[in-house]
């Protein structure tokens, strides 16, 4: 199989594993057992959550191999690491040691920026909730915003619609909050009720809370 810009990609499998080959110099085939034109003695594995080392190792290596393993539970291939030449790995590690302090400072600065962005987003989300549901208690609206807007949560507040403060996304976030905080939905699930059946049982209760929160407060009422 040919990749972009002439890159060749081949794959072989063994006991549920797949090793994807990527080479800028031509096709390369290396099996999990170590067979292939790239001797095992010349390969080193990169397993790290930090992106700098594998990125630099790939840059310095004439051949690189992305290793993935099939997850039967998730029914998909998941990345395990990267194979590069030993020389490339050594050079990448030297570079990472040399600028470790600088990268740590940059990460700290980026974290501060993210925290500020998250605070602003939570405030905007809280205002959006109160706009759609004026009678919702302010502290509860903020809890809804903090929950749905949590970075990395995958919740509706982190979707494109959520970040755009789309009214439908706001409604979904509020409905989820009401479902768990104002009904016996979680108790029904713990008692063995089917998820769909449980949602049917609490639907009227959710609608009642939403209708109450959607009411406009009289002027001056908090």
C-alpha positions in Angstrom: 0.0 0.0 0.0 1.4 3.3 -1.0 1.2 6.3 1.3 1.4 10.0 0.7 4.3 11.5 -1.1 5.7 8.1 -2.2 5.9 6.7 1.3 5.4 2.9 1.4 3.5 1.2 4.1 3.3 -2.5 4.6 1.9 -4.6 7.4 2.1 -8.1 8.8 0.3 -9.7 11.7 1.1 -12.2 14.4 -1.1 -13.3 17.3 -3.3 -10.3 17.2 -0.5 -7.8 16.7 0.1 -5.6 13.7 3.3 -3.7 13.0 2.9 -0.9 10.5 6.0 0.0 8.5 6.6 3.6 7.4 9.7 4.4 5.4 10.8 7.6 3.6 13.4 5.6 1.6 11.2 2.8 0.3 9.3 -0.3 1.4 10.4 -2.1 4.5 9.0 -5.2 6.0 9.8 -6.3 9.5 7.9 -9.0 11.3 7.2 -9.0 15.1 9.6 -12.0 15.3 12.4 -9.7 14.1 12.7 -11.0 10.6 13.1 -8.6 7.7 15.7 -6.3 6.0 16.0 -4.2 9.1 18.2 -6.1 11.6 16.8 -6.4 15.1 20.1 -5.2 16.6 19.7 -1.9 14.8 16.2 -1.2 16.2 15.2 0.4 19.4 11.7 0.9 20.8 10.3 4.2 22.0 7.5 4.0 24.6 6.9 7.3 26.2 3.9 9.6 26.9 6.1 12.6 26.1 5.9 13.6 22.4 9.3 15.2 22.1 11.4 12.0 22.3 9.5 9.9 19.7 9.1 12.9 17.4 12.8 13.6 17.4 13.8 9.9 17.2 11.6 9.5 14.1 13.2 12.6 12.6 16.7 11.2 13.0 15.9 7.6 12.0 16.1 6.6 8.3 13.5 3.9 9.1 10.6 4.1 11.6 7.9 1.6 12.5 4.7 2.4 14.4 3.7 -0.5 16.5 0.0 -1.1 17.1 -1.8 -3.9 18.9 -5.4 -5.0 18.4 -7.6 -4.5 21.4 -10.3 -7.1 21.5 -12.2 -5.2 24.2 -12.3 -1.9 22.2 -12.2 -3.7 18.8 -9.6 -1.4 17.4 -5.9 -1.1 16.9 -4.1 0.9 19.5 -0.7 2.5 19.3 2.0 0.8 21.5 5.1 2.7 20.5 7.7 3.4 17.8 10.7 1.5 16.5 13.6 3.5 15.3 17.3 3.0 14.9 19.4 2.9 18.1 21.5 5.8 16.9 18.4 7.9 16.4 17.0 7.1 19.8 20.3 8.0 21.5 20.4 11.4 19.6 16.8 12.1 20.5 17.5 11.4 24.2 20.5 13.7 24.2 18.4 16.5 22.7 15.6 15.9 25.3 18.1 16.1 28.2 19.6 19.3 26.8 16.4 21.3 26.6 14.4 19.6 29.4 14.3 22.7 31.5 13.2 24.9 28.6 10.4 22.4 27.6 9.2 22.2 31.3 9.0 26.0 31.4 7.0 26.0 28.2 4.6 23.3 29.5 4.0 25.3 32.7 3.3 28.4 30.7 0.9 26.5 28.5 -0.9 25.1 31.5 -1.5 28.6 32.9 -2.9 29.7 29.6 -5.2 26.6 29.5 -6.4 27.3 33.0 -7.3 30.8 32.1 -9.1 29.7 29.0 -11.0 27.1 31.0 -12.1 29.7 33.5 -13.4 32.0 30.8 -15.2 29.1 29.1 -16.9 28.0 32.3 -18.1 31.6 32.9 -19.4 31.8 29.4 -21.1 28.4 29.7 -22.7 29.5 33.0 -24.1 32.6 31.4 -25.4 30.5 28.5 -27.1 28.1 30.8 -28.8 31.0 32.7 -29.8 32.6 29.4 -31.7 29.4 28.4 -32.9 28.6 31.9 -33.2 31.9 33.8 -34.8 30.3 36.9 -32.0 27.8 37.3 -30.1 28.5 40.6 -26.9 30.3 39.8 -24.7 27.9 41.7 -26.3 25.0 40.0 -25.8 26.6 36.6 -22.1 26.9 37.4 -21.8 23.3 38.5 -23.4 22.3 35.1 -20.9 24.4 33.3 -17.9 23.1 35.2 -18.9 19.5 34.6 -19.7 19.7 31.0 -16.8 22.0 30.1 -14.1 19.9 31.8 -11.1 19.6 29.4 -10.6 16.1 28.1 -13.9 14.8 29.4 -15.5 14.2 26.0 -18.7 15.7 27.3 -21.0 17.8 25.2 -19.5 21.0 26.5 -16.2 20.1 24.8 -17.7 19.4 21.4 -17.7 22.0 18.7 -21.3 22.9 19.4 -20.7 23.1 23.1 -17.7 25.4 22.7 -19.9 27.6 20.4 -22.5 27.7 23.2 -25.1 26.3 20.9 -28.5 26.2 22.6 -29.0 22.5 21.8 -25.7 21.6 23.4 -26.6 23.7 26.4 -29.9 21.8 26.7 -28.2 18.5 26.5 -25.8 19.5 29.3 -28.6 20.7 31.5 -30.7 17.6 30.8 -27.8 15.3 31.8 -27.4 17.3 35.0 -31.1 17.1 35.9 -31.2 13.4 35.0 -28.5 12.6 37.6 -29.2 15.2 40.2 -33.0 15.6 40.3 -34.3 12.1 39.5 -33.8 8.6 40.7 -32.1 7.6 37.4 -28.9 6.4 39.0 -30.8 4.4 41.6 -32.8 2.7 38.8 -29.6 1.7 37.0 -28.2 0.3 40.2 -31.4 -1.8 40.7 -30.8 -3.3 37.3 -33.2 -1.3 35.1 -32.3 -1.0 31.4 -30.9 2.4 30.5 -33.6 3.1 27.9 -36.4 2.1 30.3 -34.9 4.1 33.1 -34.8 7.2 30.9 -38.5 6.7 29.9 -39.5 6.5 33.6 -37.8 9.8 34.5 -38.7 11.7 31.3 -41.6 13.6 32.8 -39.6 14.6 35.9 -36.9 16.1 33.7 -39.4 18.0 31.6 -40.9 19.4 34.8 -37.6 20.7 36.1 -36.7 22.2 32.7 -40.0 23.9 32.4 -39.6 25.4 35.9 -36.1 26.6 35.1 -37.1 28.1 31.8 -39.5 30.4 33.5 -38.5 34.1 33.5 -37.8 35.5 37.0 -39.6 38.7 37.9 -37.4 41.9 37.7 -35.1 42.1 40.7 -35.6 38.5 41.8 -32.4 36.5 42.3 
